[in-house]
Amino acid sequence: MKKMLLIMAGAAALGGCESLITGGDLIREGLPTATLVFQNSSTQPIDTVLISTCEASSYGLDRLPEGVTVYPGQRHRWTVSAGCYDVMAGAVGVGSTPGGRINVRPGETFTVLFDGKDD
């Protein structure tokens, strides 16, 4: 918790560089929304999903709620502003695999099928 508070304090201090740490806001004022669904098609439980706007300079922070794991065959969804996103997922102690760059259209439900393979 203390580490997270330090990260948040650093983010506040950086102001305009916030997207470097967070990956950018998933909901941006004035833009229409859509639904992004992460489908775990791998054989491993996934406990970290990084989603960043394409303009952000990093994948940012884990977007799964604390304590949530997406087991094989399960899904997790987010409401996002329509637009371009980079997605990466993995498990602590196992590693991560990029899910790729996606474009989500307004009103769309976009599903990212994550198989855990580095294509």
VMD Tcl script that builds the backbone (N, CA, C; Angstrom):
set m [mol new atoms 357]
animate dup $m
set s [atomselect $m all]
$s set {name element resname resid chain x y z} {
  {N N MET 1 A 0.835 -1.198 0.000}
  {CA C MET 1 A 0.000 0.000 0.000}
  {C C MET 1 A 0.875 1.255 0.000}
  {N N LYS 2 A 1.950 1.217 0.801}
  {CA C LYS 2 A 2.840 2.368 0.870}
  {C C LYS 2 A 3.470 2.647 -0.495}
  {N N LYS 3 A 3.858 1.564 -1.212}
  {CA C LYS 3 A 4.437 1.709 -2.541}
  {C C LYS 3 A 3.435 2.361 -3.494}
  {N N MET 4 A 2.172 1.948 -3.422}
  {CA C MET 4 A 1.138 2.515 -4.277}
  {C C MET 4 A 0.935 3.993 -3.984}
  {N N LEU 5 A 0.974 4.380 -2.704}
  {CA C LEU 5 A 0.827 5.784 -2.349}
  {C C LEU 5 A 1.976 6.609 -2.909}
  {N N LEU 6 A 3.182 6.059 -2.891}
  {CA C LEU 6 A 4.333 6.766 -3.460}
  {C C LEU 6 A 4.164 6.937 -4.968}
  {N N ILE 7 A 3.664 5.907 -5.627}
  {CA C ILE 7 A 3.426 6.006 -7.066}
  {C C ILE 7 A 2.378 7.068 -7.357}
  {N N MET 8 A 1.301 7.069 -6.582}
  {CA C MET 8 A 0.233 8.058 -6.791}
  {C C MET 8 A 0.736 9.470 -6.526}
  {N N ALA 9 A 1.557 9.651 -5.491}
  {CA C ALA 9 A 2.117 10.967 -5.193}
  {C C ALA 9 A 3.020 11.424 -6.323}
  {N N GLY 10 A 3.797 10.491 -6.855}
  {CA C GLY 10 A 4.666 10.820 -7.983}
  {C C GLY 10 A 3.861 11.204 -9.200}
  {N N ALA 11 A 2.763 10.512 -9.418}
  {CA C ALA 11 A 1.895 10.821 -10.564}
  {C C ALA 11 A 1.327 12.222 -10.431}
  {N N ALA 12 A 0.900 12.568 -9.231}
  {CA C ALA 12 A 0.350 13.904 -9.008}
  {C C ALA 12 A 1.416 14.967 -9.241}
  {N N ALA 13 A 2.629 14.692 -8.830}
  {CA C ALA 13 A 3.715 15.654 -8.995}
  {C C ALA 13 A 4.082 15.839 -10.462}
  {N N LEU 14 A 3.945 14.795 -11.252}
  {CA C LEU 14 A 4.301 14.883 -12.660}
  {C C LEU 14 A 3.246 15.613 -13.484}
  {N N GLY 15 A 2.019 15.673 -12.968}
  {CA C GLY 15 A 0.956 16.407 -13.658}
  {C C GLY 15 A 0.738 15.937 -15.076}
  {N N GLY 16 A 1.293 16.642 -16.063}
  {CA C GLY 16 A 1.088 16.343 -17.471}
  {C C GLY 16 A 1.662 15.015 -17.917}
  {N N CYS 17 A 2.510 14.407 -17.120}
  {CA C CYS 17 A 3.114 13.121 -17.476}
  {C C CYS 17 A 2.350 11.958 -16.867}
  {N N GLU 18 A 1.150 12.194 -16.417}
  {CA C GLU 18 A 0.362 11.167 -15.731}
  {C C GLU 18 A 0.194 9.912 -16.568}
  {N N SER 19 A 0.016 10.046 -17.888}
  {CA C SER 19 A -0.218 8.862 -18.714}
  {C C SER 19 A 0.995 7.942 -18.744}
  {N N LEU 20 A 2.193 8.463 -18.435}
  {CA C LEU 20 A 3.380 7.628 -18.359}
  {C C LEU 20 A 3.197 6.561 -17.293}
  {N N ILE 21 A 2.580 6.911 -16.200}
  {CA C ILE 21 A 2.400 5.990 -15.088}
  {C C ILE 21 A 1.097 5.201 -15.225}
  {N N THR 22 A 0.017 5.856 -15.543}
  {CA C THR 22 A -1.299 5.200 -15.531}
  {C C THR 22 A -1.649 4.513 -16.843}
  {N N GLY 23 A -1.078 4.934 -17.940}
  {CA C GLY 23 A -1.481 4.420 -19.248}
  {C C GLY 23 A -2.596 5.250 -19.869}
  {N N GLY 24 A -2.989 6.325 -19.188}
  {CA C GLY 24 A -4.049 7.195 -19.690}
  {C C GLY 24 A -5.415 6.797 -19.143}
  {N N ASP 25 A -6.358 7.707 -19.245}
  {CA C ASP 25 A -7.719 7.471 -18.764}
  {C C ASP 25 A -8.481 6.590 -19.747}
  {N N LEU 26 A -9.200 5.595 -19.219}
  {CA C LEU 26 A -10.017 4.754 -20.081}
  {C C LEU 26 A -11.310 5.451 -20.476}
  {N N ILE 27 A -11.768 6.367 -19.637}
  {CA C ILE 27 A -12.942 7.187 -19.947}
  {C C ILE 27 A -12.455 8.622 -20.086}
  {N N ARG 28 A -12.684 9.193 -21.277}
  {CA C ARG 28 A -12.251 10.565 -21.529}
  {C C ARG 28 A -13.474 11.409 -21.850}
  {N N GLU 29 A -13.587 12.514 -21.165}
  {CA C GLU 29 A -14.742 13.403 -21.277}
  {C C GLU 29 A -14.994 13.803 -22.726}
  {N N GLY 30 A -16.267 13.750 -23.100}
  {CA C GLY 30 A -16.682 14.201 -24.420}
  {C C GLY 30 A -16.607 13.137 -25.508}
  {N N LEU 31 A -16.071 11.962 -25.202}
  {CA C LEU 31 A -15.986 10.906 -26.207}
  {C C LEU 31 A -17.050 9.842 -25.950}
  {N N PRO 32 A -17.610 9.268 -27.010}
  {CA C PRO 32 A -18.594 8.202 -26.832}
  {C C PRO 32 A -17.913 6.971 -26.222}
  {N N THR 33 A -18.704 6.134 -25.571}
  {CA C THR 33 A -18.131 4.967 -24.904}
  {C C THR 33 A -18.411 3.680 -25.668}
  {N N ALA 34 A -17.703 2.645 -25.239}
  {CA C ALA 34 A -17.834 1.298 -25.782}
  {C C ALA 34 A -17.487 0.331 -24.656}
  {N N THR 35 A -17.545 -0.950 -24.946}
  {CA C THR 35 A -17.198 -1.961 -23.954}
  {C C THR 35 A -16.002 -2.756 -24.459}
  {N N LEU 36 A -15.001 -2.908 -23.606}
  {CA C LEU 36 A -13.828 -3.719 -23.908}
  {C C LEU 36 A -13.900 -4.962 -23.029}
  {N N VAL 37 A -13.885 -6.135 -23.669}
  {CA C VAL 37 A -13.966 -7.407 -22.955}
  {C C VAL 37 A -12.642 -8.144 -23.121}
  {N N PHE 38 A -12.061 -8.579 -22.007}
  {CA C PHE 38 A -10.854 -9.396 -22.021}
  {C C PHE 38 A -11.282 -10.839 -21.794}
  {N N GLN 39 A -11.041 -11.710 -22.775}
  {CA C GLN 39 A -11.399 -13.134 -22.702}
  {C C GLN 39 A -10.114 -13.930 -22.535}
  {N N ASN 40 A -9.974 -14.637 -21.413}
  {CA C ASN 40 A -8.795 -15.457 -21.176}
  {C C ASN 40 A -8.958 -16.796 -21.891}
  {N N SER 41 A -8.307 -16.919 -23.043}
  {CA C SER 41 A -8.336 -18.155 -23.823}
  {C C SER 41 A -7.060 -18.961 -23.616}
  {N N SER 42 A -6.238 -18.554 -22.659}
  {CA C SER 42 A -4.994 -19.268 -22.366}
  {C C SER 42 A -5.264 -20.395 -21.373}
  {N N THR 43 A -4.216 -21.095 -20.999}
  {CA C THR 43 A -4.337 -22.159 -20.000}
  {C C THR 43 A -3.912 -21.685 -18.623}
  {N N GLN 44 A -3.517 -20.422 -18.504}
  {CA C GLN 44 A -3.034 -19.854 -17.247}
  {C C GLN 44 A -4.011 -18.830 -16.689}
  {N N PRO 45 A -4.165 -18.751 -15.368}
  {CA C PRO 45 A -4.925 -17.649 -14.768}
  {C C PRO 45 A -4.191 -16.328 -15.036}
  {N N ILE 46 A -4.935 -15.280 -15.288}
  {CA C ILE 46 A -4.374 -13.957 -15.556}
  {C C ILE 46 A -4.758 -13.037 -14.406}
  {N N ASP 47 A -3.747 -12.423 -13.769}
  {CA C ASP 47 A -4.043 -11.513 -12.663}
  {C C ASP 47 A -3.590 -10.086 -12.935}
  {N N THR 48 A -3.105 -9.845 -14.156}
  {CA C THR 48 A -2.679 -8.498 -14.522}
  {C C THR 48 A -3.101 -8.212 -15.959}
  {N N VAL 49 A -3.890 -7.161 -16.150}
  {CA C VAL 49 A -4.265 -6.709 -17.489}
  {C C VAL 49 A -3.919 -5.229 -17.578}
  {N N LEU 50 A -3.014 -4.915 -18.493}
  {CA C LEU 50 A -2.600 -3.532 -18.708}
  {C C LEU 50 A -3.284 -3.030 -19.973}
  {N N ILE 51 A -3.957 -1.911 -19.851}
  {CA C ILE 51 A -4.633 -1.283 -20.984}
  {C C ILE 51 A -4.228 0.179 -20.981}
  {N N SER 52 A -3.672 0.626 -22.095}
  {CA C SER 52 A -3.283 2.039 -22.182}
  {C C SER 52 A -3.803 2.629 -23.480}
  {N N THR 53 A -4.018 3.927 -23.459}
  {CA C THR 53 A -4.365 4.606 -24.700}
  {C C THR 53 A -3.131 4.562 -25.598}
  {N N CYS 54 A -3.333 4.559 -26.891}
  {CA C CYS 54 A -2.203 4.479 -27.822}
  {C C CYS 54 A -1.281 5.689 -27.713}
  {N N GLU 55 A -1.790 6.791 -27.177}
  {CA C GLU 55 A -0.974 7.992 -27.014}
  {C C GLU 55 A -0.070 7.926 -25.778}
  {N N ALA 56 A -0.376 7.037 -24.841}
  {CA C ALA 56 A 0.405 6.925 -23.607}
  {C C ALA 56 A 1.775 6.329 -23.926}
  {N N SER 57 A 2.749 6.687 -23.124}
  {CA C SER 57 A 4.116 6.224 -23.372}
  {C C SER 57 A 4.455 4.939 -22.626}
  {N N SER 58 A 3.472 4.335 -21.947}
  {CA C SER 58 A 3.691 3.048 -21.282}
  {C C SER 58 A 2.361 2.300 -21.208}
  {N N TYR 59 A 2.446 1.014 -20.877}
  {CA C TYR 59 A 1.223 0.232 -20.685}
  {C C TYR 59 A 0.497 0.630 -19.414}
  {N N GLY 60 A 1.182 1.271 -18.483}
  {CA C GLY 60 A 0.538 1.787 -17.282}
  {C C GLY 60 A 0.315 0.748 -16.206}
  {N N LEU 61 A -0.706 0.987 -15.412}
  {CA C LEU 61 A -1.016 0.174 -14.242}
  {C C LEU 61 A -2.006 -0.938 -14.571}
  {N N ASP 62 A -2.052 -1.949 -13.701}
  {CA C ASP 62 A -3.000 -3.053 -13.829}
  {C C ASP 62 A -4.423 -2.507 -13.753}
  {N N ARG 63 A -5.267 -2.885 -14.717}
  {CA C ARG 63 A -6.650 -2.400 -14.758}
  {C C ARG 63 A -7.641 -3.342 -14.085}
  {N N LEU 64 A -7.190 -4.524 -13.655}
  {CA C LEU 64 A -8.092 -5.418 -12.929}
  {C C LEU 64 A -8.269 -4.906 -11.504}
  {N N PRO 65 A -9.451 -5.020 -10.959}
  {CA C PRO 65 A -9.646 -4.650 -9.553}
  {C C PRO 65 A -8.769 -5.528 -8.658}
  {N N GLU 66 A -8.372 -4.981 -7.525}
  {CA C GLU 66 A -7.520 -5.712 -6.590}
  {C C GLU 66 A -8.151 -7.062 -6.234}
  {N N GLY 67 A -7.339 -8.113 -6.296}
  {CA C GLY 67 A -7.794 -9.449 -5.936}
  {C C GLY 67 A -8.518 -10.207 -7.033}
  {N N VAL 68 A -8.716 -9.599 -8.192}
  {CA C VAL 68 A -9.436 -10.261 -9.290}
  {C C VAL 68 A -8.443 -11.031 -10.161}
  {N N THR 69 A -8.784 -12.276 -10.457}
  {CA C THR 69 A -8.039 -13.115 -11.387}
  {C C THR 69 A -9.011 -13.590 -12.452}
  {N N VAL 70 A -8.571 -13.545 -13.709}
  {CA C VAL 70 A -9.390 -14.016 -14.820}
  {C C VAL 70 A -8.868 -15.415 -15.186}
  {N N TYR 71 A -9.624 -16.428 -14.811}
  {CA C TYR 71 A -9.226 -17.809 -15.047}
  {C C TYR 71 A -9.517 -18.212 -16.484}
  {N N PRO 72 A -8.863 -19.284 -16.988}
  {CA C PRO 72 A -9.125 -19.732 -18.357}
  {C C PRO 72 A -10.630 -19.878 -18.608}
  {N N GLY 73 A -11.072 -19.315 -19.722}
  {CA C GLY 73 A -12.488 -19.356 -20.095}
  {C C GLY 73 A -13.310 -18.211 -19.525}
  {N N GLN 74 A -12.746 -17.444 -18.592}
  {CA C GLN 74 A -13.491 -16.329 -17.999}
  {C C GLN 74 A -13.207 -15.028 -18.736}
  {N N ARG 75 A -14.052 -14.028 -18.437}
  {CA C ARG 75 A -13.944 -12.698 -19.040}
  {C C ARG 75 A -13.962 -11.618 -17.961}
  {N N HIS 76 A -13.443 -10.459 -18.331}
  {CA C HIS 76 A -13.611 -9.254 -17.514}
  {C C HIS 76 A -13.860 -8.118 -18.491}
  {N N ARG 77 A -14.710 -7.171 -18.090}
  {CA C ARG 77 A -15.063 -6.084 -19.012}
  {C C ARG 77 A -14.874 -4.716 -18.382}
  {N N TRP 78 A -14.615 -3.749 -19.249}
  {CA C TRP 78 A -14.474 -2.358 -18.852}
  {C C TRP 78 A -15.287 -1.494 -19.811}
  {N N THR 79 A -15.824 -0.410 -19.314}
  {CA C THR 79 A -16.378 0.633 -20.171}
  {C C THR 79 A -15.221 1.566 -20.492}
  {N N VAL 80 A -15.044 1.859 -21.769}
  {CA C VAL 80 A -13.944 2.710 -22.220}
  {C C VAL 80 A -14.480 3.742 -23.199}
  {N N SER 81 A -13.739 4.813 -23.371}
  {CA C SER 81 A -14.045 5.733 -24.456}
  {C C SER 81 A -13.615 5.075 -25.756}
  {N N ALA 82 A -14.360 5.305 -26.815}
  {CA C ALA 82 A -13.980 4.767 -28.114}
  {C C ALA 82 A -12.590 5.293 -28.469}
  {N N GLY 83 A -11.803 4.466 -29.128}
  {CA C GLY 83 A -10.472 4.899 -29.523}
  {C C GLY 83 A -9.479 3.755 -29.597}
  {N N CYS 84 A -8.210 4.120 -29.624}
  {CA C CYS 84 A -7.103 3.188 -29.804}
  {C C CYS 84 A -6.490 2.821 -28.453}
  {N N TYR 85 A -6.238 1.513 -28.245}
  {CA C TYR 85 A -5.659 1.019 -26.992}
  {C C TYR 85 A -4.592 -0.033 -27.266}
  {N N ASP 86 A -3.610 -0.097 -26.380}
  {CA C ASP 86 A -2.631 -1.176 -26.346}
  {C C ASP 86 A -2.970 -2.037 -25.146}
  {N N VAL 87 A -2.915 -3.367 -25.334}
  {CA C VAL 87 A -3.310 -4.304 -24.277}
  {C C VAL 87 A -2.183 -5.312 -24.050}
  {N N MET 88 A -1.897 -5.594 -22.781}
  {CA C MET 88 A -0.927 -6.614 -22.396}
  {C C MET 88 A -1.486 -7.327 -21.175}
  {N N ALA 89 A -1.231 -8.614 -21.048}
  {CA C ALA 89 A -1.740 -9.360 -19.902}
  {C C ALA 89 A -0.728 -10.405 -19.464}
  {N N GLY 90 A -0.884 -10.862 -18.229}
  {CA C GLY 90 A 0.001 -11.893 -17.713}
  {C C GLY 90 A -0.332 -12.237 -16.283}
  {N N ALA 91 A 0.609 -12.928 -15.659}
  {CA C ALA 91 A 0.442 -13.342 -14.270}
  {C C ALA 91 A 1.743 -13.075 -13.527}
  {N N VAL 92 A 1.632 -12.599 -12.312}
  {CA C VAL 92 A 2.795 -12.324 -11.486}
  {C C VAL 92 A 3.578 -13.625 -11.321}
  {N N GLY 93 A 4.883 -13.558 -11.563}
  {CA C GLY 93 A 5.744 -14.717 -11.437}
  {C C GLY 93 A 5.814 -15.586 -12.675}
  {N N VAL 94 A 4.940 -15.338 -13.649}
  {CA C VAL 94 A 4.914 -16.138 -14.876}
  {C C VAL 94 A 5.418 -15.323 -16.059}
  {N N GLY 95 A 5.006 -14.075 -16.148}
  {CA C GLY 95 A 5.388 -13.204 -17.254}
  {C C GLY 95 A 4.170 -12.630 -17.943}
  {N N SER 96 A 4.425 -11.875 -19.017}
  {CA C SER 96 A 3.330 -11.229 -19.728}
  {C C SER 96 A 3.514 -11.375 -21.228}
  {N N THR 97 A 2.411 -11.197 -21.940}
  {CA C THR 97 A 2.393 -11.278 -23.388}
  {C C THR 97 A 1.568 -10.117 -23.924}
  {N N PRO 98 A 2.118 -9.373 -24.884}
  {CA C PRO 98 A 1.315 -8.305 -25.477}
  {C C PRO 98 A 0.082 -8.866 -26.169}
  {N N GLY 99 A -1.036 -8.197 -25.987}
  {CA C GLY 99 A -2.267 -8.590 -26.660}
  {C C GLY 99 A -2.437 -7.827 -27.951}
  {N N GLY 100 A -1.671 -6.753 -28.107}
  {CA C GLY 100 A -1.703 -6.000 -29.347}
  {C C GLY 100 A -2.403 -4.663 -29.237}
  {N N ARG 101 A -2.488 -4.012 -30.366}
  {CA C ARG 101 A -3.138 -2.708 -30.498}
  {C C ARG 101 A -4.520 -2.922 -31.078}
  {N N ILE 102 A -5.502 -2.275 -30.462}
  {CA C ILE 102 A -6.888 -2.430 -30.902}
  {C C ILE 102 A -7.534 -1.067 -31.088}
  {N N ASN 103 A -8.562 -1.024 -31.898}
  {CA C ASN 103 A -9.369 0.179 -32.089}
  {C C ASN 103 A -10.810 -0.164 -31.751}
  {N N VAL 104 A -11.366 0.531 -30.771}
  {CA C VAL 104 A -12.716 0.271 -30.287}
  {C C VAL 104 A -13.626 1.382 -30.805}
  {N N ARG 105 A -14.669 0.987 -31.528}
  {CA C ARG 105 A -15.596 1.962 -32.107}
  {C C ARG 105 A -16.707 2.308 -31.118}
  {N N PRO 106 A -17.288 3.499 -31.238}
  {CA C PRO 106 A -18.373 3.916 -30.343}
  {C C PRO 106 A -19.508 2.900 -30.314}
  {N N GLY 107 A -19.979 2.570 -29.118}
  {CA C GLY 107 A -21.101 1.666 -28.936}
  {C C GLY 107 A -20.774 0.190 -29.126}
  {N N GLU 108 A -19.569 -0.113 -29.547}
  {CA C GLU 108 A -19.152 -1.477 -29.843}
  {C C GLU 108 A -18.796 -2.245 -28.562}
  {N N THR 109 A -18.975 -3.556 -28.600}
  {CA C THR 109 A -18.398 -4.442 -27.595}
  {C C THR 109 A -17.250 -5.155 -28.292}
  {N N PHE 110 A -16.031 -4.818 -27.894}
  {CA C PHE 110 A -14.822 -5.353 -28.529}
  {C C PHE 110 A -14.220 -6.386 -27.591}
  {N N THR 111 A -14.004 -7.617 -28.090}
  {CA C THR 111 A -13.438 -8.682 -27.262}
  {C C THR 111 A -12.002 -8.954 -27.674}
  {N N VAL 112 A -11.108 -8.904 -26.691}
  {CA C VAL 112 A -9.716 -9.281 -26.870}
  {C C VAL 112 A -9.594 -10.734 -26.428}
  {N N LEU 113 A -9.306 -11.634 -27.382}
  {CA C LEU 113 A -9.094 -13.041 -27.053}
  {C C LEU 113 A -7.626 -13.228 -26.728}
  {N N PHE 114 A -7.319 -13.471 -25.469}
  {CA C PHE 114 A -5.940 -13.586 -25.028}
  {C C PHE 114 A -5.570 -15.057 -24.880}
  {N N ASP 115 A -4.639 -15.530 -25.745}
  {CA C ASP 115 A -4.245 -16.934 -25.690}
  {C C ASP 115 A -2.905 -17.151 -24.999}
  {N N GLY 116 A -2.236 -16.052 -24.616}
  {CA C GLY 116 A -0.975 -16.163 -23.898}
  {C C GLY 116 A 0.230 -16.430 -24.783}
  {N N LYS 117 A 0.038 -16.496 -26.094}
  {CA C LYS 117 A 1.135 -16.747 -27.018}
  {C C LYS 117 A 1.655 -15.440 -27.561}
  {N N ASP 118 A 2.956 -15.356 -27.702}
  {CA C ASP 118 A 3.594 -14.161 -28.248}
  {C C ASP 118 A 3.691 -14.334 -29.756}
  {N N ASP 119 A 2.708 -13.783 -30.482}
  {CA C ASP 119 A 2.649 -13.962 -31.949}
  {C C ASP 119 A 3.659 -13.119 -32.644}
}
mol reanalyze $m
mol bondsrecalc $m
mol representation Tube
mol addrep $m
